Amino acid sequence: METITTKPSTKFCHLFSMDFIKIIFKGSGQVMFQNNIWTGVLFLLGIFVGAYQEGQGLVAWGALVGLLTSTITAYFLPLSSDDNENGLWGFNGILVGCAFLTFLGNTPYTWIALIVCAMLTSSVRLAFNNVMASWGINSLTFPFVFLTWIFLFSARVLQGIPPTHMSEPVLSSAINPSLDLSISHLLIYWLKGISQVFLINSWVTGIIFLIALFISNKWAAIWAALASAIALFAAIMFKAPGSDIANGLYGFSAVLTGIALGMTFYKVSHKTAAWAFLGIIATVFVQAGMNGMLEPFGLPSLTAPFCLTTWLFLLPRFKF
């Protein structure tokens, strides 16, 4: 592993270079495994469009702050230069930014906590990757999940970062609100399943994300579209909560699983497709189980179902 050894003064100047700007955009794209600058640009555009459309503009700015913080922090640490050039130190940070302004109140301390959490993602990612290397897997988005859970738990105690938009801790409920299953609404649910990868509840953003993926890799777009559709119909079939289905909350982890298993960690083939299909279905059940497990604590499952399912489907090390 090659590490970054450039002098700090030279590094500081490099922060304002076009090369570093490209790294930042790549970090955005890497949330869905895409090492493409324009995909990252469109992901950020989709976040801003969707966030402002829903009256949650601060979520977009939180995403940008998280992305910049995690990328810059990693740049000044002795970390892999290859990972840095490919934007792999930024994707957890952008998700942290989205989550903090989605679940926490807008206070100065929330922004400070966001920056601290985003700064920690690089070292936590490295730590998890070091532990998991012998198993032939990596941490995926789990550094984001792990750190965000810790900070959301702390928000129950620390008044400076109020859990304004978090669910109250309650026992799991089987109540299932009615769901409009017209074609137009199903299309919206499907697109929201893609947009929710960045915690954005917007079908317009879902379209932008699909375009962004297609620019980078057509198979990434295909698997994102298929995974969201498969997860949607599985959630409907097994009668998941209607509000969760309508808001795309059973789609985003499945989308990441589909891209991971369908074309990222395995070569594209009919055998891989069958394995990815099974992984997508499994993700729906893992998410339902984790939602029920975490609901008494008032915590969201975030992308943990994707991480757990993908690890379980990579560990057998099948040679497709």
Phi and psi restraints in degrees (value plus and minus 20) as a CYANA .aco file:
   2 GLU   PHI    -105.3   -65.3
   2 GLU   PSI     111.2   151.2
   3 THR   PHI    -126.5   -86.5
   3 THR   PSI     142.5   182.5
   4 ILE   PHI    -103.8   -63.8
   4 ILE   PSI     103.3   143.3
   5 THR   PHI    -145.0  -105.0
   5 THR   PSI      -6.7    33.3
   6 THR   PHI     -83.2   -43.2
   6 THR   PSI     128.9   168.9
   7 LYS   PHI     -81.5   -41.5
   7 LYS   PSI     124.4   164.4
   8 PRO   PHI     -74.4   -34.4
   8 PRO   PSI     -60.1   -20.1
   9 SER   PHI     -84.4   -44.4
   9 SER   PSI     -59.9   -19.9
  10 THR   PHI     -87.6   -47.6
  10 THR   PSI     -59.4   -19.4
  11 LYS   PHI     -81.7   -41.7
  11 LYS   PSI     -61.9   -21.9
  12 PHE   PHI     -80.7   -40.7
  12 PHE   PSI     -63.2   -23.2
  13 CYS   PHI     -84.0   -44.0
  13 CYS   PSI     -54.5   -14.5
  14 HIS   PHI     -87.9   -47.9
  14 HIS   PSI     -41.3    -1.3
  15 LEU   PHI     -79.8   -39.8
  15 LEU   PSI     -44.5    -4.5
  16 PHE   PHI    -121.2   -81.2
  16 PHE   PSI      -9.3    30.7
  17 SER   PHI    -108.6   -68.6
  17 SER   PSI     140.9   180.9
  18 MET   PHI     -84.9   -44.9
  18 MET   PSI     -53.1   -13.1
  19 ASP   PHI     -80.7   -40.7
  19 ASP   PSI     -61.1   -21.1
  20 PHE   PHI     -91.8   -51.8
  20 PHE   PSI     -55.7   -15.7
  21 ILE   PHI     -80.5   -40.5
  21 ILE   PSI     -59.4   -19.4
  22 LYS   PHI     -82.9   -42.9
  22 LYS   PSI     -59.5   -19.5
  23 ILE   PHI     -81.8   -41.8
  23 ILE   PSI     -61.1   -21.1
  24 ILE   PHI     -80.7   -40.7
  24 ILE   PSI     -67.2   -27.2
  25 PHE   PHI     -86.0   -46.0
  25 PHE   PSI     -55.2   -15.2
  26 LYS   PHI     -82.9   -42.9
  26 LYS   PSI     -55.9   -15.9
  27 GLY   PHI     -80.5   -40.5
  27 GLY   PSI     -56.8   -16.8
  28 SER   PHI     -85.9   -45.9
  28 SER   PSI     -64.9   -24.9
  29 GLY   PHI     -85.7   -45.7
  29 GLY   PSI     -48.8    -8.8
  30 GLN   PHI     -90.8   -50.8
  30 GLN   PSI     -31.3     8.7
  31 VAL   PHI     -76.6   -36.6
  31 VAL   PSI     -55.8   -15.8
  32 MET   PHI    -131.7   -91.7
  32 MET   PSI      11.3    51.3
  33 PHE   PHI      46.2    86.2
  33 PHE   PSI       6.2    46.2
  34 GLN   PHI    -129.9   -89.9
  34 GLN   PSI      97.8   137.8
  35 ASN   PHI    -112.9   -72.9
  35 ASN   PSI      43.9    83.9
  36 ASN   PHI    -158.8  -118.8
  36 ASN   PSI     106.4   146.4
  37 ILE   PHI     -81.9   -41.9
  37 ILE   PSI     -67.7   -27.7
  38 TRP   PHI     -89.3   -49.3
  38 TRP   PSI     -50.2   -10.2
  39 THR   PHI     -83.7   -43.7
  39 THR   PSI     -62.9   -22.9
  40 GLY   PHI     -83.0   -43.0
  40 GLY   PSI     -60.1   -20.1
  41 VAL   PHI     -81.1   -41.1
  41 VAL   PSI     -66.3   -26.3
  42 LEU   PHI     -89.2   -49.2
  42 LEU   PSI     -53.0   -13.0
  43 PHE   PHI     -80.6   -40.6
  43 PHE   PSI     -66.3   -26.3
  44 LEU   PHI     -83.4   -43.4
  44 LEU   PSI     -61.1   -21.1
  45 LEU   PHI     -79.8   -39.8
  45 LEU   PSI     -65.3   -25.3
  46 GLY   PHI     -81.7   -41.7
  46 GLY   PSI     -58.0   -18.0
  47 ILE   PHI     -82.8   -42.8
  47 ILE   PSI     -66.9   -26.9
  48 PHE   PHI     -85.7   -45.7
  48 PHE   PSI     -63.0   -23.0
  49 VAL   PHI     -81.5   -41.5
  49 VAL   PSI     -70.1   -30.1
  50 GLY   PHI     -86.9   -46.9
  50 GLY   PSI     -61.1   -21.1
  51 ALA   PHI     -83.7   -43.7
  51 ALA   PSI     -65.7   -25.7
  52 TYR   PHI     -91.3   -51.3
  52 TYR   PSI     -52.2   -12.2
  53 GLN   PHI     -81.5   -41.5
  53 GLN   PSI     -56.3   -16.3
  54 GLU   PHI    -111.9   -71.9
  54 GLU   PSI     -13.5    26.5
  55 GLY   PHI      51.6    91.6
  55 GLY   PSI       3.7    43.7
  56 GLN   PHI    -142.1  -102.1
  56 GLN   PSI      28.9    68.9
  57 GLY   PHI     -76.9   -36.9
  57 GLY   PSI     -49.7    -9.7
  58 LEU   PHI     -84.1   -44.1
  58 LEU   PSI     -46.0    -6.0
  59 VAL   PHI     -81.8   -41.8
  59 VAL   PSI     -60.8   -20.8
  60 ALA   PHI     -84.4   -44.4
  60 ALA   PSI     -63.5   -23.5
  61 TRP   PHI     -88.4   -48.4
  61 TRP   PSI     -54.6   -14.6
  62 GLY   PHI     -82.7   -42.7
  62 GLY   PSI     -59.9   -19.9
  63 ALA   PHI     -80.7   -40.7
  63 ALA   PSI     -64.2   -24.2
  64 LEU   PHI     -85.6   -45.6
  64 LEU   PSI     -63.3   -23.3
  65 VAL   PHI     -83.1   -43.1
  65 VAL   PSI     -63.6   -23.6
  66 GLY   PHI     -82.9   -42.9
  66 GLY   PSI     -61.6   -21.6
  67 LEU   PHI     -83.5   -43.5
  67 LEU   PSI     -67.7   -27.7
  68 LEU   PHI     -84.3   -44.3
  68 LEU   PSI     -64.0   -24.0
  69 THR   PHI     -82.6   -42.6
  69 THR   PSI     -69.0   -29.0
  70 SER   PHI     -86.7   -46.7
  70 SER   PSI     -58.2   -18.2
  71 THR   PHI     -88.8   -48.8
  71 THR   PSI     -65.5   -25.5
  72 ILE   PHI     -86.7   -46.7
  72 ILE   PSI     -61.8   -21.8
  73 THR   PHI     -78.6   -38.6
  73 THR   PSI     -67.5   -27.5
  74 ALA   PHI     -83.3   -43.3
  74 ALA   PSI     -53.1   -13.1
  75 TYR   PHI     -84.3   -44.3
  75 TYR   PSI     -51.4   -11.4
  76 PHE   PHI    -114.0   -74.0
  76 PHE   PSI     -18.7    21.3
  77 LEU   PHI    -121.4   -81.4
  77 LEU   PSI     134.9   174.9
  78 PRO   PHI     -96.3   -56.3
  78 PRO   PSI      50.4    90.4
  79 LEU   PHI    -132.4   -92.4
  79 LEU   PSI     152.7   192.7
  80 SER   PHI     -77.7   -37.7
  80 SER   PSI     103.4   143.4
  81 SER   PHI     -89.6   -49.6
  81 SER   PSI     -51.3   -11.3
  82 ASP   PHI     -84.3   -44.3
  82 ASP   PSI     -65.9   -25.9
  83 ASP   PHI     -82.0   -42.0
  83 ASP   PSI     -57.8   -17.8
  84 ASN   PHI     -84.0   -44.0
  84 ASN   PSI     -67.5   -27.5
  85 GLU   PHI     -83.0   -43.0
  85 GLU   PSI     -48.1    -8.1
  86 ASN   PHI    -113.4   -73.4
  86 ASN   PSI     -14.7    25.3
  87 GLY   PHI      56.5    96.5
  87 GLY   PSI      -2.9    37.1
  88 LEU   PHI     -97.9   -57.9
  88 LEU   PSI     -26.3    13.7
  89 TRP   PHI    -117.1   -77.1
  89 TRP   PSI     -17.5    22.5
  90 GLY   PHI    -126.7   -86.7
  90 GLY   PSI     -43.1    -3.1
  91 PHE   PHI     -90.1   -50.1
  91 PHE   PSI     -52.3   -12.3
  92 ASN   PHI     -88.6   -48.6
  92 ASN   PSI     -55.8   -15.8
  93 GLY   PHI     -84.8   -44.8
  93 GLY   PSI     -60.8   -20.8
  94 ILE   PHI     -86.4   -46.4
  94 ILE   PSI     -54.9   -14.9
  95 LEU   PHI     -89.8   -49.8
  95 LEU   PSI     -57.1   -17.1
  96 VAL   PHI     -78.5   -38.5
  96 VAL   PSI     -65.5   -25.5
  97 GLY   PHI     -81.4   -41.4
  97 GLY   PSI     -61.7   -21.7
  98 CYS   PHI     -82.4   -42.4
  98 CYS   PSI     -64.0   -24.0
  99 ALA   PHI     -89.1   -49.1
  99 ALA   PSI     -63.1   -23.1
 100 PHE   PHI     -80.2   -40.2
 100 PHE   PSI     -64.7   -24.7
 101 LEU   PHI    -103.5   -63.5
 101 LEU   PSI     -27.7    12.3
 102 THR   PHI    -102.6   -62.6
 102 THR   PSI     -61.2   -21.2
 103 PHE   PHI    -124.1   -84.1
 103 PHE   PSI     -43.2    -3.2
 104 LEU   PHI    -127.2   -87.2
 104 LEU   PSI     137.2   177.2
 105 GLY   PHI     -90.7   -50.7
 105 GLY   PSI     134.4   174.4
 106 ASN   PHI    -103.6   -63.6
 106 ASN   PSI      69.4   109.4
 107 THR   PHI    -146.5  -106.5
 107 THR   PSI     140.6   180.6
 108 PRO   PHI     -76.2   -36.2
 108 PRO   PSI     -54.7   -14.7
 109 TYR   PHI     -91.0   -51.0
 109 TYR   PSI     -49.8    -9.8
 110 THR   PHI     -82.2   -42.2
 110 THR   PSI     -62.6   -22.6
 111 TRP   PHI     -87.5   -47.5
 111 TRP   PSI     -57.3   -17.3
 112 ILE   PHI     -84.4   -44.4
 112 ILE   PSI     -64.7   -24.7
 113 ALA   PHI     -83.3   -43.3
 113 ALA   PSI     -58.6   -18.6
 114 LEU   PHI     -79.3   -39.3
 114 LEU   PSI     -67.3   -27.3
 115 ILE   PHI     -83.4   -43.4
 115 ILE   PSI     -63.4   -23.4
 116 VAL   PHI     -81.7   -41.7
 116 VAL   PSI     -66.0   -26.0
 117 CYS   PHI     -83.0   -43.0
 117 CYS   PSI     -63.9   -23.9
 118 ALA   PHI     -83.5   -43.5
 118 ALA   PSI     -57.0   -17.0
 119 MET   PHI     -84.1   -44.1
 119 MET   PSI     -53.1   -13.1
 120 LEU   PHI     -96.5   -56.5
 120 LEU   PSI     -39.4     0.6
 121 THR   PHI     -79.7   -39.7
 121 THR   PSI     -55.2   -15.2
 122 SER   PHI     -85.2   -45.2
 122 SER   PSI     -71.0   -31.0
 123 SER   PHI     -88.0   -48.0
 123 SER   PSI     -56.5   -16.5
 124 VAL   PHI     -88.1   -48.1
 124 VAL   PSI     -59.5   -19.5
 125 ARG   PHI     -81.0   -41.0
 125 ARG   PSI     -65.3   -25.3
 126 LEU   PHI     -81.8   -41.8
 126 LEU   PSI     -61.7   -21.7
 127 ALA   PHI     -82.2   -42.2
 127 ALA   PSI     -68.7   -28.7
 128 PHE   PHI     -84.1   -44.1
 128 PHE   PSI     -60.8   -20.8
 129 ASN   PHI     -82.9   -42.9
 129 ASN   PSI     -59.5   -19.5
 130 ASN   PHI     -82.3   -42.3
 130 ASN   PSI     -61.2   -21.2
 131 VAL   PHI     -88.1   -48.1
 131 VAL   PSI     -60.2   -20.2
 132 MET   PHI    -105.5   -65.5
 132 MET   PSI     -31.0     9.0
 133 ALA   PHI     -77.2   -37.2
 133 ALA   PSI     -59.3   -19.3
 134 SER   PHI     -88.0   -48.0
 134 SER   PSI     -38.2     1.8
 135 TRP   PHI    -112.3   -72.3
 135 TRP   PSI     -25.7    14.3
 136 GLY   PHI      57.3    97.3
 136 GLY   PSI       2.9    42.9
 137 ILE   PHI    -150.6  -110.6
 137 ILE   PSI     150.6   190.6
 138 ASN   PHI    -148.8  -108.8
 138 ASN   PSI     158.4   198.4
 139 SER   PHI     -97.2   -57.2
 139 SER   PSI     -33.3     6.7
 140 LEU   PHI      33.7    73.7
 140 LEU   PSI    -149.4  -109.4
 141 THR   PHI    -117.5   -77.5
 141 THR   PSI      -5.9    34.1
 142 PHE   PHI     -85.2   -45.2
 142 PHE   PSI     -51.6   -11.6
 143 PRO   PHI     -76.3   -36.3
 143 PRO   PSI     -60.3   -20.3
 144 PHE   PHI     -81.8   -41.8
 144 PHE   PSI     -66.7   -26.7
 145 VAL   PHI     -83.0   -43.0
 145 VAL   PSI     -70.4   -30.4
 146 PHE   PHI     -79.8   -39.8
 146 PHE   PSI     -70.6   -30.6
 147 LEU   PHI     -88.2   -48.2
 147 LEU   PSI     -60.0   -20.0
 148 THR   PHI     -85.4   -45.4
 148 THR   PSI     -60.8   -20.8
 149 TRP   PHI     -78.2   -38.2
 149 TRP   PSI     -64.5   -24.5
 150 ILE   PHI     -81.1   -41.1
 150 ILE   PSI     -65.9   -25.9
 151 PHE   PHI     -90.3   -50.3
 151 PHE   PSI     -54.7   -14.7
 152 LEU   PHI     -89.6   -49.6
 152 LEU   PSI     -57.2   -17.2
 153 PHE   PHI     -81.0   -41.0
 153 PHE   PSI     -64.4   -24.4
 154 SER   PHI     -85.6   -45.6
 154 SER   PSI     -46.4    -6.4
 155 ALA   PHI     -85.8   -45.8
 155 ALA   PSI     -40.8    -0.8
 156 ARG   PHI     -89.7   -49.7
 156 ARG   PSI     -38.6     1.4
 157 VAL   PHI    -133.2   -93.2
 157 VAL   PSI     -58.0   -18.0
 158 LEU   PHI    -108.5   -68.5
 158 LEU   PSI      95.4   135.4
 159 GLN   PHI     -90.4   -50.4
 159 GLN   PSI     -37.9     2.1
 160 GLY   PHI     -91.9   -51.9
 160 GLY   PSI     -42.2    -2.2
 161 ILE   PHI    -143.6  -103.6
 161 ILE   PSI      55.0    95.0
 162 PRO   PHI     -84.8   -44.8
 162 PRO   PSI     116.9   156.9
 163 PRO   PHI     -98.9   -58.9
 163 PRO   PSI      36.2    76.2
 164 THR   PHI     -74.8   -34.8
 164 THR   PSI     -62.3   -22.3
 165 HIS   PHI    -129.5   -89.5
 165 HIS   PSI      -3.4    36.6
 166 MET   PHI    -108.6   -68.6
 166 MET   PSI     131.4   171.4
 167 SER   PHI     -90.1   -50.1
 167 SER   PSI     127.6   167.6
 168 GLU   PHI     -93.7   -53.7
 168 GLU   PSI     123.0   163.0
 169 PRO   PHI     -81.0   -41.0
 169 PRO   PSI     100.1   140.1
 170 VAL   PHI    -161.6  -121.6
 170 VAL   PSI     141.6   181.6
 171 LEU   PHI     -92.8   -52.8
 171 LEU   PSI     130.6   170.6
 172 SER   PHI     -79.6   -39.6
 172 SER   PSI     124.3   164.3
 173 SER   PHI    -146.2  -106.2
 173 SER   PSI     126.6   166.6
 174 ALA   PHI    -117.0   -77.0
 174 ALA   PSI     -12.5    27.5
 175 ILE   PHI     -83.5   -43.5
 175 ILE   PSI     111.4   151.4
 176 ASN   PHI    -147.2  -107.2
 176 ASN   PSI      77.5   117.5
 177 PRO   PHI     -78.8   -38.8
 177 PRO   PSI     135.0   175.0
 178 SER   PHI     -83.2   -43.2
 178 SER   PSI     134.1   174.1
 179 LEU   PHI    -154.6  -114.6
 179 LEU   PSI     110.5   150.5
 180 ASP   PHI     -98.7   -58.7
 180 ASP   PSI      95.9   135.9
 181 LEU   PHI    -125.0   -85.0
 181 LEU   PSI       6.5    46.5
 182 SER   PHI     -89.2   -49.2
 182 SER   PSI     138.0   178.0
 183 ILE   PHI     -77.3   -37.3
 183 ILE   PSI     -63.1   -23.1
 184 SER   PHI     -83.3   -43.3
 184 SER   PSI     -60.1   -20.1
 185 HIS   PHI     -92.8   -52.8
 185 HIS   PSI     -57.4   -17.4
 186 LEU   PHI     -81.4   -41.4
 186 LEU   PSI     -57.6   -17.6
 187 LEU   PHI     -83.3   -43.3
 187 LEU   PSI     -61.3   -21.3
 188 ILE   PHI     -85.5   -45.5
 188 ILE   PSI     -64.8   -24.8
 189 TYR   PHI     -79.4   -39.4
 189 TYR   PSI     -61.5   -21.5
 190 TRP   PHI     -81.9   -41.9
 190 TRP   PSI     -66.6   -26.6
 191 LEU   PHI     -88.6   -48.6
 191 LEU   PSI     -55.5   -15.5
 192 LYS   PHI     -86.7   -46.7
 192 LYS   PSI     -49.6    -9.6
 193 GLY   PHI     -80.7   -40.7
 193 GLY   PSI     -49.5    -9.5
 194 ILE   PHI    -102.0   -62.0
 194 ILE   PSI     -62.3   -22.3
 195 SER   PHI     -86.4   -46.4
 195 SER   PSI     -48.9    -8.9
 196 GLN   PHI     -90.6   -50.6
 196 GLN   PSI     -26.3    13.7
 197 VAL   PHI     -75.3   -35.3
 197 VAL   PSI     -55.1   -15.1
 198 PHE   PHI    -124.6   -84.6
 198 PHE   PSI       0.9    40.9
 199 LEU   PHI      42.8    82.8
 199 LEU   PSI      10.0    50.0
 200 ILE   PHI    -127.3   -87.3
 200 ILE   PSI     106.4   146.4
 201 ASN   PHI    -120.4   -80.4
 201 ASN   PSI      52.4    92.4
 202 SER   PHI    -170.2  -130.2
 202 SER   PSI     104.5   144.5
 203 TRP   PHI     -89.2   -49.2
 203 TRP   PSI     -48.9    -8.9
 204 VAL   PHI     -83.2   -43.2
 204 VAL   PSI     -64.1   -24.1
 205 THR   PHI     -81.9   -41.9
 205 THR   PSI     -56.7   -16.7
 206 GLY   PHI     -78.7   -38.7
 206 GLY   PSI     -60.7   -20.7
 207 ILE   PHI     -84.9   -44.9
 207 ILE   PSI     -65.3   -25.3
 208 ILE   PHI     -80.2   -40.2
 208 ILE   PSI     -61.5   -21.5
 209 PHE   PHI     -84.4   -44.4
 209 PHE   PSI     -59.9   -19.9
 210 LEU   PHI     -83.8   -43.8
 210 LEU   PSI     -61.4   -21.4
 211 ILE   PHI     -82.4   -42.4
 211 ILE   PSI     -63.5   -23.5
 212 ALA   PHI     -80.4   -40.4
 212 ALA   PSI     -62.3   -22.3
 213 LEU   PHI     -87.0   -47.0
 213 LEU   PSI     -61.2   -21.2
 214 PHE   PHI     -83.6   -43.6
 214 PHE   PSI     -55.6   -15.6
 215 ILE   PHI     -80.3   -40.3
 215 ILE   PSI     -57.7   -17.7
 216 SER   PHI    -102.5   -62.5
 216 SER   PSI     -69.7   -29.7
 217 ASN   PHI    -179.8  -139.8
 217 ASN   PSI     100.6   140.6
 218 LYS   PHI     -81.3   -41.3
 218 LYS   PSI     -52.8   -12.8
 219 TRP   PHI     -89.1   -49.1
 219 TRP   PSI     -52.2   -12.2
 220 ALA   PHI     -83.1   -43.1
 220 ALA   PSI     -63.7   -23.7
 221 ALA   PHI     -85.0   -45.0
 221 ALA   PSI     -62.7   -22.7
 222 ILE   PHI     -82.5   -42.5
 222 ILE   PSI     -65.4   -25.4
 223 TRP   PHI     -90.2   -50.2
 223 TRP   PSI     -54.4   -14.4
 224 ALA   PHI     -82.8   -42.8
 224 ALA   PSI     -65.1   -25.1
 225 ALA   PHI     -85.0   -45.0
 225 ALA   PSI     -66.7   -26.7
 226 LEU   PHI     -83.9   -43.9
 226 LEU   PSI     -64.7   -24.7
 227 ALA   PHI     -82.9   -42.9
 227 ALA   PSI     -63.0   -23.0
 228 SER   PHI     -84.1   -44.1
 228 SER   PSI     -59.7   -19.7
 229 ALA   PHI     -87.7   -47.7
 229 ALA   PSI     -65.3   -25.3
 230 ILE   PHI     -82.4   -42.4
 230 ILE   PSI     -65.6   -25.6
 231 ALA   PHI     -83.7   -43.7
 231 ALA   PSI     -59.4   -19.4
 232 LEU   PHI     -80.0   -40.0
 232 LEU   PSI     -70.6   -30.6
 233 PHE   PHI     -91.0   -51.0
 233 PHE   PSI     -51.7   -11.7
 234 ALA   PHI     -86.3   -46.3
 234 ALA   PSI     -62.3   -22.3
 235 ALA   PHI     -84.3   -44.3
 235 ALA   PSI     -59.6   -19.6
 236 ILE   PHI     -87.3   -47.3
 236 ILE   PSI     -64.9   -24.9
 237 MET   PHI     -80.1   -40.1
 237 MET   PSI     -61.4   -21.4
 238 PHE   PHI    -115.2   -75.2
 238 PHE   PSI      -7.7    32.3
 239 LYS   PHI      39.1    79.1
 239 LYS   PSI      34.0    74.0
 240 ALA   PHI     -89.3   -49.3
 240 ALA   PSI     142.0   182.0
 241 PRO   PHI     -72.8   -32.8
 241 PRO   PSI     109.8   149.8
 242 GLY   PHI     -78.6   -38.6
 242 GLY   PSI     -58.9   -18.9
 243 SER   PHI     -86.1   -46.1
 243 SER   PSI     -56.0   -16.0
 244 ASP   PHI     -86.9   -46.9
 244 ASP   PSI     -61.3   -21.3
 245 ILE   PHI     -84.2   -44.2
 245 ILE   PSI     -66.0   -26.0
 246 ALA   PHI     -82.9   -42.9
 246 ALA   PSI     -49.7    -9.7
 247 ASN   PHI    -114.9   -74.9
 247 ASN   PSI     -11.5    28.5
 248 GLY   PHI      54.4    94.4
 248 GLY   PSI      -1.5    38.5
 249 LEU   PHI     -98.2   -58.2
 249 LEU   PSI     -29.2    10.8
 250 TYR   PHI    -120.3   -80.3
 250 TYR   PSI     -13.9    26.1
 251 GLY   PHI    -120.1   -80.1
 251 GLY   PSI     -57.2   -17.2
 252 PHE   PHI     -86.5   -46.5
 252 PHE   PSI     -62.6   -22.6
 253 SER   PHI     -87.5   -47.5
 253 SER   PSI     -57.0   -17.0
 254 ALA   PHI     -84.3   -44.3
 254 ALA   PSI     -57.9   -17.9
 255 VAL   PHI     -79.6   -39.6
 255 VAL   PSI     -67.0   -27.0
 256 LEU   PHI     -84.9   -44.9
 256 LEU   PSI     -60.0   -20.0
 257 THR   PHI     -82.5   -42.5
 257 THR   PSI     -63.7   -23.7
 258 GLY   PHI     -80.4   -40.4
 258 GLY   PSI     -65.5   -25.5
 259 ILE   PHI     -86.8   -46.8
 259 ILE   PSI     -60.0   -20.0
 260 ALA   PHI     -84.3   -44.3
 260 ALA   PSI     -69.1   -29.1
 261 LEU   PHI    -105.4   -65.4
 261 LEU   PSI     -49.6    -9.6
 262 GLY   PHI     -99.6   -59.6
 262 GLY   PSI     -46.8    -6.8
 263 MET   PHI    -174.0  -134.0
 263 MET   PSI     -25.7    14.3
 264 THR   PHI    -115.5   -75.5
 264 THR   PSI     -75.7   -35.7
 265 PHE   PHI    -115.0   -75.0
 265 PHE   PSI     -32.0     8.0
 266 TYR   PHI    -148.1  -108.1
 266 TYR   PSI     132.1   172.1
 267 LYS   PHI     -91.3   -51.3
 267 LYS   PSI     126.8   166.8
 268 VAL   PHI     -85.9   -45.9
 268 VAL   PSI     102.9   142.9
 269 SER   PHI    -183.4  -143.4
 269 SER   PSI     151.4   191.4
 270 HIS   PHI     -88.1   -48.1
 270 HIS   PSI     -51.8   -11.8
 271 LYS   PHI     -89.1   -49.1
 271 LYS   PSI     -62.5   -22.5
 272 THR   PHI     -81.7   -41.7
 272 THR   PSI     -60.4   -20.4
 273 ALA   PHI     -80.5   -40.5
 273 ALA   PSI     -63.1   -23.1
 274 ALA   PHI     -84.6   -44.6
 274 ALA   PSI     -60.9   -20.9
 275 TRP   PHI     -85.7   -45.7
 275 TRP   PSI     -62.2   -22.2
 276 ALA   PHI     -86.0   -46.0
 276 ALA   PSI     -60.1   -20.1
 277 PHE   PHI     -78.5   -38.5
 277 PHE   PSI     -65.7   -25.7
 278 LEU   PHI     -83.6   -43.6
 278 LEU   PSI     -59.2   -19.2
 279 GLY   PHI     -83.9   -43.9
 279 GLY   PSI     -58.2   -18.2
 280 ILE   PHI     -83.8   -43.8
 280 ILE   PSI     -66.2   -26.2
 281 ILE   PHI     -81.6   -41.6
 281 ILE   PSI     -63.1   -23.1
 282 ALA   PHI     -81.2   -41.2
 282 ALA   PSI     -57.0   -17.0
 283 THR   PHI     -80.4   -40.4
 283 THR   PSI     -58.0   -18.0
 284 VAL   PHI     -80.9   -40.9
 284 VAL   PSI     -64.5   -24.5
 285 PHE   PHI     -90.4   -50.4
 285 PHE   PSI     -58.8   -18.8
 286 VAL   PHI     -82.3   -42.3
 286 VAL   PSI     -61.6   -21.6
 287 GLN   PHI     -85.5   -45.5
 287 GLN   PSI     -63.2   -23.2
 288 ALA   PHI     -80.1   -40.1
 288 ALA   PSI     -62.6   -22.6
 289 GLY   PHI     -85.2   -45.2
 289 GLY   PSI     -62.5   -22.5
 290 MET   PHI     -89.6   -49.6
 290 MET   PSI     -55.9   -15.9
 291 ASN   PHI     -80.4   -40.4
 291 ASN   PSI     -65.1   -25.1
 292 GLY   PHI     -85.4   -45.4
 292 GLY   PSI     -55.7   -15.7
 293 MET   PHI     -91.0   -51.0
 293 MET   PSI     -57.4   -17.4
 294 LEU   PHI    -110.9   -70.9
 294 LEU   PSI     -38.1     1.9
 295 GLU   PHI     -77.3   -37.3
 295 GLU   PSI     -60.0   -20.0
 296 PRO   PHI     -81.4   -41.4
 296 PRO   PSI     -39.2     0.8
 297 PHE   PHI    -118.1   -78.1
 297 PHE   PSI     -24.1    15.9
 298 GLY   PHI      49.8    89.8
 298 GLY   PSI       5.0    45.0
 299 LEU   PHI    -126.2   -86.2
 299 LEU   PSI     122.7   162.7
 300 PRO   PHI    -100.8   -60.8
 300 PRO   PSI     132.8   172.8
 301 SER   PHI     -97.3   -57.3
 301 SER   PSI     -37.2     2.8
 302 LEU   PHI      32.3    72.3
 302 LEU   PSI    -157.0  -117.0
 303 THR   PHI    -118.1   -78.1
 303 THR   PSI      -2.6    37.4
 304 ALA   PHI     -79.0   -39.0
 304 ALA   PSI     -59.5   -19.5
 305 PRO   PHI     -79.9   -39.9
 305 PRO   PSI     -58.0   -18.0
 306 PHE   PHI     -82.7   -42.7
 306 PHE   PSI     -67.7   -27.7
 307 CYS   PHI     -80.1   -40.1
 307 CYS   PSI     -71.2   -31.2
 308 LEU   PHI     -82.5   -42.5
 308 LEU   PSI     -66.6   -26.6
 309 THR   PHI     -84.7   -44.7
 309 THR   PSI     -65.1   -25.1
 310 THR   PHI     -83.9   -43.9
 310 THR   PSI     -61.4   -21.4
 311 TRP   PHI     -78.0   -38.0
 311 TRP   PSI     -66.8   -26.8
 312 LEU   PHI     -84.5   -44.5
 312 LEU   PSI     -50.0   -10.0
 313 PHE   PHI    -109.1   -69.1
 313 PHE   PSI     -31.3     8.7
 314 LEU   PHI    -115.6   -75.6
 314 LEU   PSI     -50.1   -10.1
 315 LEU   PHI     -81.2   -41.2
 315 LEU   PSI     -52.9   -12.9
 316 PRO   PHI     -82.7   -42.7
 316 PRO   PSI     -40.1    -0.1
 317 ARG   PHI      36.4    76.4
 317 ARG   PSI      24.6    64.6
 318 PHE   PHI     -84.9   -44.9
 318 PHE   PSI     125.2   165.2
 319 LYS   PHI    -123.5   -83.5
 319 LYS   PSI      64.7   104.7
